[in-house]
Amino acid sequence: MLHLNNLRLIFATLVFALVSVAFAEGDDPRHERHELMEGVKKAAGPIGKMLKGERDYDADVVMASLETWHEASLKFGDLFPAGSETGMDTEAAPAIWEDREGFDAALAKFRDAVEAAKAAKPMTLEDAKSTVSPVFKTCKGCHDDYRIED
């Protein structure tokens, strides 16, 4: 009987450890910001192709991407707390923590550009060129200053 109880205890401990690791990774701001940025990147792909003429224009796809970007713009700034500067192969540059005011201003520019594009409701390719292109410029500006390139 004691042997079976020991096995149960070992099994329960292993399950707890595995579940704890899974939840810990999910709660890590480095993991969260990586996943959020992957969503932003995925939403940018089709729009980039449309703007380059490599894909037919689809206003619904553009509006869905703008919504994805808007949701990200509201969350992203909170995912860079002190202590998350390194580890997990982060691409976040030290400048984020060294120039937090500048980083927050860059995020605000992104949010403002996304909100303006959403409000404009770009229904044609020409509309998108004038309203969505500024969003891409804010992305580039932030990446130039606050991202470590591979």
ZAMI-903516 format. One record per residue: residue in three letters; x, y, z of N, C-alpha, C, O, CB in turn. Coordinates in pm, 1 decimal. Glycine has a CB too. Layout:
<kolbas>
> type, n.x, n.y, n.z, ca.x, ca.y, ca.z, c.x, c.y, c.z, o.x, o.y, o.z, cb.x, cb.y, cb.z
> ALA, X, Y, Z, X, Y, Z, X, Y, Z, X, Y, Z, X, Y, Z
...
</kolbas>
This chain:
<kolbas>
> type, n.x, n.y, n.z, ca.x, ca.y, ca.z, c.x, c.y, c.z, o.x, o.y, o.z, cb.x, cb.y, cb.z
> MET, 81.2, -118.8, 0.0, 0.0, 0.0, 0.0, 86.5, 126.5, 0.0, 57.7, 221.4, -73.0, -92.9, -0.9, 119.8
> LEU, 189.1, 127.9, 79.3, 277.6, 242.7, 85.2, 341.2, 268.9, -50.2, 357.2, 383.9, -90.8, 385.0, 221.8, 190.8
> HIS, 377.2, 162.3, -119.5, 440.1, 175.1, -250.3, 346.0, 245.2, -349.3, 389.9, 332.8, -423.9, 480.7, 36.5, -303.7
> LEU, 219.9, 208.5, -350.8, 121.2, 268.8, -439.7, 100.3, 416.3, -405.2, 86.6, 499.3, -495.1, -12.0, 192.8, -431.3
> ASN, 97.8, 449.1, -277.8, 82.7, 588.6, -236.7, 203.1, 671.7, -278.7, 187.9, 787.5, -317.7, 63.2, 597.7, -85.4
> ASN, 322.5, 613.7, -271.3, 442.6, 684.2, -315.8, 436.5, 712.6, -465.7, 473.0, 821.3, -510.6, 568.3, 602.3, -282.6
> LEU, 390.1, 614.4, -542.6, 376.6, 633.8, -687.0, 275.0, 743.6, -718.1, 295.9, 825.7, -807.4, 334.9, 502.4, -755.1
> ARG, 166.1, 743.7, -643.7, 65.1, 848.1, -664.1, 122.2, 986.3, -632.6, 96.5, 1082.7, -704.6, -58.7, 820.8, -576.7
> LEU, 198.6, 994.9, -526.2, 259.7, 1121.2, -488.2, 358.2, 1167.8, -594.6, 359.8, 1285.3, -631.1, 329.8, 1108.0, -353.2
> ILE, 439.3, 1076.9, -643.6, 535.6, 1111.2, -748.8, 461.8, 1157.0, -874.5, 498.7, 1257.9, -934.7, 627.3, 990.3, -780.9
> PHE, 359.4, 1084.4, -914.0, 281.8, 1119.4, -1032.3, 216.1, 1257.0, -1015.6, 221.3, 1339.9, -1106.4, 175.1, 1012.0, -1059.8
> ALA, 155.5, 1280.2, -901.3, 89.6, 1408.5, -876.3, 190.7, 1523.0, -879.2, 161.3, 1630.8, -931.0, 16.4, 1405.8, -741.0
> THR, 309.2, 1499.9, -823.8, 414.1, 1601.2, -824.7, 458.2, 1632.6, -966.9, 477.1, 1749.1, -1001.8, 533.6, 1555.2, -741.3
> LEU, 474.7, 1530.0, -1048.7, 512.6, 1549.8, -1188.7, 406.2, 1628.2, -1264.9, 438.2, 1721.7, -1338.4, 536.4, 1415.0, -1256.7
> VAL, 282.2, 1591.0, -1247.7, 173.6, 1661.7, -1315.9, 171.5, 1807.8, -1272.4, 158.9, 1897.3, -1356.0, 37.0, 1594.5, -1286.5
> PHE, 183.7, 1832.2, -1143.2, 185.0, 1968.8, -1092.5, 301.1, 2047.9, -1152.1, 283.6, 2163.2, -1191.7, 193.9, 1968.8, -939.6
> ALA, 418.3, 1987.4, -1158.7, 535.6, 2055.2, -1213.8, 515.4, 2090.1, -1360.9, 547.4, 2201.2, -1403.3, 660.2, 1967.8, -1197.3
> LEU, 463.1, 1997.2, -1437.9, 439.9, 2022.9, -1580.3, 335.6, 2131.6, -1601.7, 352.9, 2218.8, -1686.9, 396.1, 1895.0, -1650.6
> VAL, 229.4, 2126.8, -1526.1, 125.1, 2228.3, -1538.1, 179.6, 2364.3, -1495.9, 148.8, 2465.3, -1559.1, 1.7, 2190.6, -1452.8
> SER, 259.2, 2368.3, -1391.3, 317.4, 2494.0, -1344.2, 406.3, 2556.1, -1449.8, 400.8, 2677.1, -1471.7, 396.8, 2471.6, -1216.5
> VAL, 488.3, 2475.4, -1515.8, 576.5, 2526.0, -1621.2, 493.4, 2581.6, -1736.1, 524.6, 2688.4, -1788.6, 671.2, 2414.4, -1672.1
> ALA, 390.0, 2512.1, -1775.0, 304.8, 2558.1, -1885.0, 238.9, 2691.3, -1850.7, 235.7, 2782.2, -1933.7, 197.5, 2452.9, -1917.6
> PHE, 186.3, 2703.5, -1729.0, 122.8, 2828.6, -1690.0, 224.9, 2939.6, -1673.8, 196.8, 3054.4, -1708.3, 45.0, 2810.4, -1561.2
> ALA, 342.2, 2908.2, -1622.5, 445.0, 3010.2, -1603.2, 485.4, 3070.8, -1736.6, 501.1, 3192.5, -1746.4, 567.6, 2950.8, -1532.4
> GLU, 502.7, 2988.1, -1840.0, 539.7, 3041.2, -1970.6, 429.2, 3129.6, -2025.1, 457.1, 3234.2, -2083.8, 570.0, 2927.7, -2068.5
> GLY, 305.8, 3089.8, -2006.9, 193.2, 3167.5, -2056.0, 178.5, 3301.4, -1986.5, 127.3, 3396.0, -2046.3, 67.5, 3089.4, -2040.2
> ASP, 221.9, 3312.0, -1862.1, 212.2, 3435.8, -1786.3, 334.9, 3524.0, -1801.7, 335.0, 3637.0, -1752.9, 190.4, 3405.0, -1641.4
> ASP, 437.5, 3476.7, -1866.8, 561.1, 3552.2, -1882.1, 539.6, 3663.0, -1984.8, 496.5, 3635.2, -2096.8, 678.3, 3459.3, -1924.4
> PRO, 568.9, 3788.5, -1948.8, 544.9, 3897.4, -2043.9, 625.4, 3882.6, -2172.9, 581.5, 3928.7, -2278.3, 577.9, 4029.9, -1979.2
> ARG, 741.4, 3819.5, -2166.1, 820.1, 3798.7, -2288.9, 745.7, 3706.5, -2383.9, 743.5, 3729.5, -2504.8, 959.6, 3740.0, -2255.9
> HIS, 685.0, 3602.5, -2329.5, 607.2, 3509.9, -2411.8, 482.0, 3580.5, -2465.8, 448.7, 3567.5, -2583.6, 567.6, 3383.6, -2329.9
> GLU, 414.2, 3654.2, -2379.6, 291.6, 3723.3, -2421.2, 319.0, 3825.2, -2531.0, 245.1, 3832.5, -2629.2, 226.8, 3792.6, -2301.6
> ARG, 426.3, 3904.7, -2514.6, 453.7, 4005.5, -2617.4, 499.0, 3941.2, -2748.0, 471.4, 3993.7, -2855.8, 560.2, 4103.7, -2568.3
> HIS, 568.1, 3827.9, -2738.9, 606.5, 3756.5, -2861.2, 481.9, 3708.4, -2935.4, 470.9, 3726.0, -3056.7, 698.9, 3636.6, -2828.0
> GLU, 389.1, 3648.3, -2863.1, 266.2, 3598.9, -2925.3, 184.0, 3714.5, -2983.6, 127.8, 3702.9, -3092.5, 182.1, 3520.3, -2822.8
> LEU, 177.7, 3824.7, -2910.8, 103.6, 3940.5, -2959.3, 166.7, 3995.1, -3087.2, 96.2, 4027.9, -3182.6, 98.2, 4050.0, -2851.6
> MET, 299.3, 4004.7, -3088.8, 368.9, 4055.2, -3207.3, 353.8, 3959.6, -3325.0, 345.6, 4004.2, -3439.5, 517.2, 4077.4, -3176.6
> GLU, 349.9, 3830.3, -3299.4, 326.4, 3734.1, -3407.9, 188.8, 3757.4, -3470.1, 172.6, 3746.3, -3591.6, 337.9, 3588.3, -3355.6
> GLY, 90.6, 3789.5, -3387.4, -42.4, 3820.7, -3439.0, -42.8, 3947.5, -3523.2, -109.7, 3954.0, -3626.3, -140.6, 3834.9, -3324.6
> VAL, 32.4, 4048.6, -3478.8, 45.0, 4173.4, -3554.8, 111.2, 4145.1, -3689.5, 67.6, 4194.6, -3793.5, 126.8, 4279.0, -3474.9
> LYS, 215.6, 4065.8, -3685.5, 288.3, 4030.1, -3808.4, 197.7, 3952.9, -3905.1, 196.2, 3980.4, -4025.0, 413.9, 3945.7, -3774.5
> LYS, 123.7, 3858.0, -3852.6, 33.0, 3778.0, -3935.9, -73.2, 3867.4, -4000.2, -109.1, 3847.5, -4116.3, -34.4, 3666.6, -3851.8
> ALA, -122.9, 3964.5, -3926.0, -223.4, 4056.3, -3979.9, -164.1, 4150.7, -4084.1, -235.1, 4197.0, -4173.3, -286.3, 4137.1, -3867.0
> ALA, -35.3, 4179.2, -4073.6, 29.8, 4271.1, -4167.7, 55.5, 4207.6, -4303.9, 54.2, 4276.6, -4405.8, 160.8, 4320.0, -4109.7
> GLY, 78.5, 4077.5, -4306.1, 114.9, 4009.7, -4430.1, 20.2, 4033.8, -4545.9, 64.0, 4079.1, -4651.6, 123.7, 3865.1, -4405.7
> PRO, -108.3, 4005.0, -4529.9, -201.6, 4024.9, -4641.2, -212.2, 4171.4, -4685.4, -224.2, 4199.9, -4804.5, -339.0, 3974.2, -4602.1
> ILE, -207.6, 4263.2, -4589.7, -217.5, 4404.8, -4625.7, -94.7, 4447.2, -4704.9, -106.3, 4518.3, -4804.8, -233.0, 4492.6, -4499.6
> GLY, 22.1, 4404.0, -4660.9, 143.8, 4436.1, -4734.8, 135.6, 4388.5, -4878.8, 175.4, 4459.6, -4971.1, 264.9, 4374.4, -4666.7
> LYS, 83.9, 4268.1, -4897.5, 69.0, 4214.2, -5033.6, -31.5, 4295.3, -5114.6, -11.7, 4317.7, -5234.0, 25.2, 4067.0, -5028.5
> MET, -138.8, 4339.0, -5050.4, -237.9, 4420.9, -5121.0, -176.4, 4553.6, -5164.8, -195.5, 4597.1, -5278.4, -361.1, 4446.2, -5031.5
> LEU, -102.7, 4617.4, -5074.1, -43.1, 4747.1, -5105.7, 60.4, 4736.0, -5217.0, 82.0, 4831.5, -5291.6, 20.9, 4807.1, -4981.5
> LYS, 124.3, 4620.3, -5228.5, 223.7, 4597.5, -5334.3, 160.5, 4545.9, -5463.6, 230.0, 4528.6, -5563.7, 329.0, 4498.5, -5286.3
> GLY, 30.8, 4521.6, -5462.3, -36.7, 4470.4, -5580.9, -18.6, 4321.3, -5601.5, -42.8, 4270.7, -5711.2, 12.1, 4542.5, -5701.2
> GLU, 23.5, 4250.0, -5497.9, 46.5, 4105.8, -5506.9, -76.7, 4025.0, -5466.6, -76.3, 3902.1, -5474.4, 164.4, 4066.6, -5419.4
> ARG, -180.9, 4093.8, -5424.0, -303.7, 4027.8, -5379.8, -419.3, 4124.0, -5404.3, -404.0, 4245.4, -5391.4, -295.5, 3985.6, -5228.1
> ASP, -534.3, 4069.1, -5439.6, -652.5, 4153.3, -5459.8, -690.7, 4221.8, -5328.9, -674.9, 4166.0, -5220.4, -771.4, 4069.3, -5513.6
> TYR, -741.0, 4343.6, -5342.2, -781.5, 4418.9, -5224.7, -906.4, 4357.6, -5163.0, -1000.5, 4320.6, -5233.2, -805.9, 4565.6, -5260.7
> ASP, -905.7, 4347.7, -5030.7, -1019.4, 4294.2, -4956.5, -1037.5, 4380.2, -4831.2, -962.2, 4367.7, -4734.6, -997.8, 4142.1, -4919.4
> ALA, -1137.4, 4466.5, -4834.3, -1160.7, 4559.3, -4723.2, -1188.2, 4486.6, -4592.2, -1149.6, 4534.9, -4485.7, -1276.9, 4651.3, -4755.8
> ASP, -1254.2, 4371.7, -4598.2, -1282.5, 4296.6, -4475.6, -1153.7, 4248.0, -4409.7, -1141.1, 4251.6, -4287.3, -1374.0, 4177.3, -4506.1
> VAL, -1059.2, 4203.1, -4490.0, -929.9, 4158.8, -4436.4, -856.2, 4277.4, -4374.8, -796.8, 4265.5, -4267.7, -843.4, 4092.8, -4547.7
> VAL, -860.3, 4390.3, -4442.1, -794.0, 4510.6, -4390.3, -855.9, 4551.4, -4257.0, -783.5, 4579.8, -4161.6, -804.0, 4627.2, -4492.1
> MET, -986.8, 4554.6, -4249.1, -1052.4, 4594.8, -4124.4, -1024.2, 4495.4, -4011.9, -1005.9, 4535.6, -3897.0, -1203.6, 4607.9, -4145.7
> ALA, -1020.5, 4367.0, -4043.8, -987.8, 4266.4, -3941.6, -844.6, 4285.0, -3892.9, -817.5, 4272.5, -3773.5, -1007.0, 4123.3, -3997.2
> SER, -753.6, 4314.6, -3984.3, -614.1, 4338.1, -3945.3, -602.8, 4462.2, -3858.7, -530.2, 4462.9, -3759.3, -524.6, 4352.2, -4069.3
> LEU, -674.5, 4567.1, -3896.5, -672.5, 4689.0, -3815.5, -725.5, 4662.5, -3674.8, -674.6, 4718.7, -3577.8, -755.2, 4799.1, -3882.9
> GLU, -825.8, 4578.6, -3663.4, -878.3, 4543.9, -3531.0, -774.3, 4466.5, -3450.1, -757.0, 4491.3, -3330.8, -1007.9, 4461.1, -3544.3
> THR, -705.5, 4373.1, -3514.8, -598.2, 4298.5, -3447.6, -491.1, 4394.2, -3397.9, -445.3, 4383.7, -3284.1, -536.1, 4193.5, -3542.7
> TRP, -451.7, 4487.3, -3483.4, -349.2, 4584.5, -3444.8, -397.8, 4673.5, -3331.2, -321.5, 4705.6, -3240.1, -309.0, 4670.3, -3565.0
> HIS, -523.6, 4713.1, -3336.3, -576.1, 4799.5, -3230.8, -574.0, 4727.8, -3096.0, -531.5, 4784.8, -2995.5, -719.0, 4844.9, -3264.6
> GLU, -619.4, 4604.1, -3094.4, -616.0, 4526.4, -2970.0, -472.9, 4514.7, -2918.1, -448.8, 4527.3, -2798.0, -676.5, 4385.8, -2992.1
> ALA, -379.1, 4490.8, -3007.6, -238.0, 4480.8, -2967.3, -188.5, 4613.8, -2912.1, -115.0, 4616.8, -2813.4, -150.1, 4437.0, -3086.6
> SER, -228.4, 4723.5, -2975.1, -180.6, 4855.4, -2931.5, -224.9, 4888.1, -2789.6, -158.1, 4964.0, -2719.4, -230.2, 4963.4, -3026.5
> LEU, -336.0, 4831.7, -2747.8, -386.9, 4857.1, -2613.0, -317.5, 4772.1, -2507.4, -317.9, 4807.9, -2389.6, -535.8, 4831.7, -2608.5
> LYS, -258.5, 4661.1, -2547.3, -196.2, 4567.5, -2453.0, -44.1, 4576.4, -2449.6, 18.1, 4551.0, -2346.4, -236.3, 4427.2, -2487.5
> PHE, 14.4, 4612.2, -2561.5, 157.3, 4593.1, -2580.5, 244.0, 4664.6, -2477.0, 340.9, 4606.8, -2427.6, 195.1, 4639.4, -2716.5
> GLY, 211.3, 4787.2, -2444.0, 294.3, 4864.6, -2352.0, 310.4, 4802.8, -2214.1, 411.7, 4824.7, -2147.8, 237.5, 5000.1, -2337.3
> ASP, 211.7, 4726.2, -2170.6, 217.0, 4664.3, -2038.1, 304.2, 4539.0, -2034.3, 326.2, 4482.3, -1927.2, 77.5, 4629.7, -1992.4
> LEU, 353.5, 4495.7, -2148.9, 426.5, 4368.8, -2155.6, 578.0, 4386.0, -2152.0, 651.9, 4296.2, -2192.4, 388.1, 4294.9, -2280.6
> PHE, 624.6, 4502.0, -2103.5, 767.6, 4527.9, -2093.4, 805.2, 4573.4, -1952.5, 869.3, 4677.2, -1936.5, 809.9, 4633.2, -2196.1
> PRO, 766.1, 4496.6, -1849.9, 800.0, 4537.4, -1713.3, 949.0, 4518.8, -1685.8, 1018.0, 4445.0, -1756.1, 717.3, 4457.5, -1611.5
> ALA, 996.0, 4586.2, -1583.9, 1134.0, 4566.2, -1540.1, 1153.8, 4418.1, -1510.5, 1066.7, 4352.8, -1453.1, 1167.3, 4653.7, -1414.2
> GLY, 1268.9, 4366.5, -1550.3, 1299.5, 4226.0, -1528.4, 1271.2, 4139.0, -1649.2, 1303.0, 4020.1, -1648.3, 1222.1, 4175.4, -1412.0
> SER, 1211.8, 4196.3, -1753.6, 1183.1, 4116.7, -1873.5, 1272.8, 4157.8, -1990.3, 1240.5, 4134.1, -2106.7, 1035.4, 4131.5, -1913.3
> GLU, 1385.5, 4219.6, -1956.9, 1476.4, 4271.0, -2059.3, 1549.5, 4161.9, -2136.4, 1584.1, 4180.1, -2253.1, 1576.6, 4361.9, -1996.2
> THR, 1572.7, 4049.8, -2071.6, 1651.4, 3943.9, -2134.4, 1579.8, 3810.4, -2119.3, 1479.6, 3798.7, -2048.7, 1793.0, 3936.6, -2072.7
> GLY, 1633.1, 3712.1, -2186.4, 1579.9, 3576.6, -2176.8, 1479.3, 3547.1, -2285.2, 1425.3, 3637.7, -2348.6, 1516.9, 3554.8, -2042.5
> MET, 1455.0, 3420.6, -2305.6, 1358.5, 3370.9, -2403.5, 1385.2, 3427.8, -2542.8, 1291.8, 3448.5, -2620.3, 1216.5, 3405.6, -2359.6
> ASP, 1511.5, 3452.8, -2574.8, 1549.5, 3506.3, -2706.0, 1470.7, 3631.6, -2742.6, 1429.8, 3648.6, -2857.5, 1529.2, 3400.5, -2812.9
> THR, 1449.8, 3718.7, -2645.3, 1374.4, 3841.0, -2669.8, 1444.1, 3927.8, -2774.0, 1566.9, 3935.5, -2778.2, 1355.8, 3919.3, -2539.7
> GLU, 1364.8, 3992.1, -2857.0, 1416.0, 4086.5, -2955.3, 1396.7, 4230.0, -2907.5, 1422.6, 4324.8, -2981.5, 1347.1, 4065.8, -3090.5
> ALA, 1351.4, 4245.1, -2784.3, 1330.9, 4377.6, -2727.2, 1466.7, 4439.2, -2695.1, 1547.4, 4380.2, -2623.1, 1241.4, 4370.5, -2600.0
> ALA, 1490.8, 4557.8, -2748.9, 1618.5, 4626.0, -2727.5, 1622.1, 4691.0, -2589.3, 1518.0, 4730.5, -2536.6, 1642.2, 4732.0, -2837.0
> PRO, 1741.3, 4702.2, -2530.4, 1754.0, 4769.6, -2400.9, 1698.7, 4912.3, -2402.3, 1661.5, 4965.7, -2297.8, 1899.3, 4772.4, -2358.8
> ALA, 1693.3, 4973.5, -2520.0, 1642.3, 5110.7, -2530.7, 1499.6, 5123.4, -2477.9, 1458.8, 5231.9, -2436.5, 1647.6, 5157.1, -2675.6
> ILE, 1424.0, 5015.0, -2478.8, 1286.6, 5019.5, -2426.6, 1287.9, 5061.9, -2280.4, 1206.7, 5144.6, -2239.0, 1216.8, 4881.7, -2442.0
> TRP, 1378.9, 5006.3, -2202.6, 1385.2, 5035.6, -2059.7, 1469.7, 5159.8, -2033.3, 1448.3, 5228.9, -1933.7, 1442.0, 4915.8, -1983.0
> GLU, 1564.5, 5188.6, -2120.5, 1649.9, 5306.4, -2104.4, 1576.4, 5434.3, -2144.2, 1603.9, 5541.1, -2089.6, 1777.4, 5291.2, -2187.8
> ASP, 1484.0, 5423.9, -2238.1, 1408.3, 5538.2, -2288.9, 1259.9, 5503.7, -2288.7, 1195.0, 5503.4, -2393.3, 1455.6, 5577.9, -2431.9
> ARG, 1207.7, 5474.9, -2171.6, 1069.2, 5429.8, -2161.8, 971.4, 5535.0, -2214.7, 871.0, 5501.3, -2277.3, 1035.5, 5395.6, -2017.2
> GLU, 1001.1, 5660.7, -2189.3, 913.6, 5767.4, -2237.5, 907.0, 5767.8, -2391.1, 799.5, 5783.4, -2449.1, 962.8, 5904.4, -2185.8
> GLY, 1021.8, 5750.8, -2455.4, 1025.7, 5744.7, -2601.5, 953.9, 5622.5, -2654.9, 883.9, 5629.9, -2755.9, 1169.1, 5745.0, -2650.3
> PHE, 971.4, 5508.9, -2586.4, 903.9, 5385.6, -2627.9, 752.7, 5401.2, -2616.0, 678.5, 5364.0, -2706.8, 952.1, 5265.9, -2543.1
> ASP, 707.9, 5456.2, -2504.3, 564.0, 5477.1, -2486.1, 508.6, 5572.5, -2592.0, 396.5, 5554.6, -2639.6, 535.3, 5532.1, -2345.2
> ALA, 587.2, 5673.9, -2628.7, 544.3, 5767.3, -2733.6, 534.4, 5696.1, -2868.6, 442.8, 5722.7, -2946.3, 642.3, 5886.5, -2743.5
> ALA, 628.5, 5605.8, -2896.5, 624.3, 5529.0, -3021.7, 501.3, 5438.7, -3025.3, 436.2, 5426.1, -3129.0, 752.8, 5444.5, -3037.9
> LEU, 469.7, 5376.4, -2912.6, 348.9, 5293.1, -2906.1, 222.7, 5377.4, -2924.8, 126.8, 5333.1, -2987.9, 342.6, 5218.1, -2771.7
> ALA, 223.1, 5498.0, -2870.2, 107.7, 5587.3, -2886.0, 90.6, 5627.5, -3032.5, -21.9, 5638.4, -3081.2, 123.9, 5713.3, -2797.7
> LYS, 201.6, 5649.5, -3102.4, 193.4, 5681.5, -3245.6, 131.9, 5565.0, -3322.6, 49.4, 5585.3, -3411.7, 333.6, 5714.8, -3302.3
> PHE, 172.5, 5443.6, -3287.9, 115.6, 5324.8, -3352.0, -34.7, 5318.8, -3326.1, -113.9, 5302.3, -3418.9, 184.7, 5195.9, -3300.4
> ARG, -72.8, 5332.2, -3200.1, -215.1, 5325.8, -3164.1, -294.1, 5434.5, -3237.0, -401.9, 5408.0, -3290.2, -233.0, 5340.5, -3011.1
> ASP, -240.6, 5556.4, -3239.4, -310.8, 5666.7, -3305.4, -325.4, 5641.6, -3455.4, -430.5, 5669.5, -3513.1, -236.6, 5798.7, -3281.6
> ALA, -220.7, 5589.1, -3518.2, -226.2, 5559.8, -3662.0, -328.4, 5450.4, -3691.1, -402.2, 5458.0, -3789.3, -87.3, 5517.6, -3714.0
> VAL, -332.3, 5349.1, -3605.6, -429.2, 5240.4, -3623.6, -571.4, 5293.2, -3605.1, -660.5, 5261.4, -3683.8, -401.3, 5124.7, -3523.8
> GLU, -592.1, 5373.1, -3502.0, -726.0, 5427.1, -3477.5, -771.8, 5516.4, -3592.7, -888.9, 5513.8, -3630.5, -728.2, 5506.0, -3346.1
> ALA, -680.0, 5595.3, -3648.4, -714.7, 5680.5, -3762.8, -750.2, 5595.4, -3884.7, -845.4, 5626.3, -3956.3, -597.9, 5775.8, -3796.8
> ALA, -675.2, 5490.0, -3907.9, -703.2, 5401.5, -4021.8, -836.9, 5330.3, -4003.5, -914.3, 5316.8, -4098.3, -590.3, 5298.0, -4039.0
> LYS, -863.6, 5284.8, -3881.0, -992.8, 5219.4, -3854.3, -1108.2, 5316.0, -3877.8, -1208.6, 5280.0, -3939.4, -997.7, 5165.7, -3709.6
> ALA, -1093.8, 5437.5, -3829.2, -1199.9, 5537.4, -3843.3, -1224.3, 5572.5, -3990.3, -1337.0, 5602.9, -4029.3, -1164.3, 5664.1, -3764.4
> ALA, -1118.7, 5568.1, -4071.1, -1130.8, 5600.1, -4213.9, -1200.6, 5489.3, -4292.1, -1252.0, 5513.0, -4401.5, -993.1, 5625.6, -4273.6
> LYS, -1202.6, 5368.8, -4236.2, -1265.6, 5253.0, -4302.6, -1222.8, 5242.2, -4449.0, -1303.8, 5264.5, -4538.9, -1419.0, 5263.4, -4293.9
> PRO, -1097.5, 5208.5, -4473.2, -1047.5, 5202.6, -4611.3, -1115.8, 5093.6, -4693.9, -1088.1, 4974.8, -4677.1, -897.2, 5179.1, -4610.8
> MET, -1204.6, 5135.3, -4782.4, -1282.1, 5040.5, -4862.7, -1217.6, 5010.8, -4998.2, -1255.4, 4915.2, -5065.9, -1422.0, 5094.1, -4884.2
> THR, -1120.3, 5093.1, -5037.2, -1052.1, 5070.7, -5165.2, -902.1, 5065.3, -5141.5, -853.0, 5105.2, -5035.9, -1087.4, 5182.2, -5268.0
> LEU, -831.1, 5015.9, -5240.0, -685.1, 5010.8, -5230.8, -627.8, 5151.0, -5214.0, -534.9, 5171.2, -5135.8, -625.2, 4943.4, -5355.7
> GLU, -681.9, 5246.4, -5285.8, -632.9, 5384.5, -5273.6, -655.2, 5438.0, -5132.6, -569.1, 5506.5, -5077.3, -702.7, 5475.9, -5376.3
> ASP, -770.8, 5406.6, -5074.5, -796.7, 5446.1, -4935.4, -691.7, 5385.1, -4842.7, -637.7, 5452.4, -4754.9, -939.1, 5402.4, -4891.6
> ALA, -664.4, 5258.4, -4863.5, -569.5, 5187.7, -4776.8, -429.4, 5245.0, -4789.8, -356.9, 5256.5, -4691.0, -567.8, 5038.6, -4809.9
> LYS, -391.8, 5280.8, -4911.3, -257.4, 5336.8, -4930.7, -239.1, 5462.6, -4847.2, -131.4, 5485.6, -4792.1, -232.6, 5368.1, -5079.5
> SER, -343.1, 5543.7, -4837.5, -328.4, 5668.1, -4762.1, -352.2, 5651.3, -4612.5, -303.1, 5731.8, -4533.4, -423.0, 5771.0, -4816.0
> THR, -426.3, 5548.6, -4572.2, -458.7, 5534.8, -4429.8, -378.8, 5426.6, -4358.1, -350.0, 5439.6, -4239.1, -604.4, 5505.7, -4414.4
> VAL, -343.0, 5320.6, -4428.6, -272.0, 5209.7, -4364.5, -120.6, 5227.8, -4373.5, -47.6, 5183.0, -4285.1, -312.7, 5076.5, -4428.5
> SER, -73.4, 5292.2, -4478.2, 71.6, 5313.5, -4491.1, 131.8, 5383.8, -4369.4, 241.3, 5346.7, -4327.1, 101.1, 5394.8, -4616.1
> PRO, 64.2, 5484.8, -4311.1, 120.0, 5546.2, -4189.9, 136.0, 5447.6, -4073.3, 225.5, 5463.4, -3990.3, 31.5, 5661.0, -4146.3
> VAL, 50.2, 5347.4, -4067.5, 63.6, 5246.0, -3962.3, 194.7, 5170.5, -3981.4, 269.8, 5150.3, -3885.9, -57.2, 5147.4, -3963.9
> PHE, 222.0, 5129.0, -4104.7, 347.0, 5057.9, -4132.2, 468.6, 5144.1, -4098.4, 570.4, 5092.4, -4052.3, 352.4, 5015.0, -4279.3
> LYS, 458.7, 5274.9, -4121.0, 570.6, 5364.4, -4087.9, 595.7, 5366.8, -3937.5, 710.6, 5371.7, -3893.6, 542.6, 5507.3, -4139.0
> THR, 488.3, 5363.4, -3858.2, 508.6, 5361.9, -3713.0, 572.1, 5230.7, -3669.2, 652.9, 5228.3, -3576.4, 375.3, 5383.5, -3639.1
> CYS, 535.4, 5121.3, -3736.0, 597.0, 4991.7, -3704.3, 747.1, 4998.7, -3729.4, 827.2, 4959.1, -3644.8, 533.3, 4877.7, -3788.6
> LYS, 783.8, 5049.2, -3846.1, 924.8, 5057.8, -3882.4, 1000.9, 5146.6, -3784.1, 1111.1, 5112.6, -3741.0, 940.0, 5111.5, -4025.4
> GLY, 941.3, 5260.5, -3749.1, 1007.5, 5351.2, -3656.1, 1034.6, 5286.5, -3521.4, 1142.2, 5303.7, -3464.1, 924.1, 5475.1, -3636.8
> CYS, 938.4, 5213.2, -3471.6, 955.3, 5145.6, -3342.9, 1059.1, 5034.1, -3354.2, 1144.1, 5018.9, -3266.5, 820.6, 5088.6, -3293.5
> HIS, 1052.2, 4957.3, -3460.6, 1148.6, 4848.5, -3479.4, 1289.9, 4902.7, -3495.8, 1384.9, 4842.9, -3445.3, 1110.5, 4763.6, -3601.2
> ASP, 1305.3, 5014.3, -3565.3, 1438.6, 5073.0, -3583.8, 1502.2, 5109.4, -3450.3, 1622.3, 5090.1, -3431.1, 1430.4, 5197.1, -3673.1
> ASP, 1422.4, 5161.8, -3358.4, 1476.0, 5212.0, -3231.6, 1468.7, 5113.5, -3115.1, 1551.0, 5119.8, -3023.8, 1403.6, 5335.5, -3193.8
> TYR, 1371.9, 5023.4, -3117.4, 1344.0, 4944.1, -2997.5, 1344.0, 4793.2, -3018.7, 1293.5, 4718.9, -2934.5, 1213.0, 4984.2, -2942.5
> ARG, 1399.1, 4747.8, -3128.7, 1403.5, 4603.6, -3155.8, 1545.0, 4562.3, -3192.8, 1614.3, 4632.5, -3266.4, 1304.9, 4565.3, -3269.0
> ILE, 1586.4, 4448.6, -3141.3, 1715.5, 4390.6, -3177.7, 1692.5, 4306.5, -3302.2, 1612.2, 4213.2, -3300.8, 1777.1, 4304.5, -3059.8
> GLU, 1762.3, 4339.1, -3408.9, 1748.9, 4262.9, -3533.2, 1822.7, 4130.7, -3520.3, 1926.1, 4121.6, -3453.9, 1802.8, 4343.5, -3653.9
> ASP, 1767.7, 4028.2, -3585.0, 1832.7, 3895.7, -3585.2, 1964.0, 3901.0, -3659.8, 2033.0, 3799.6, -3670.7, 1741.0, 3789.5, -3648.5
</kolbas>
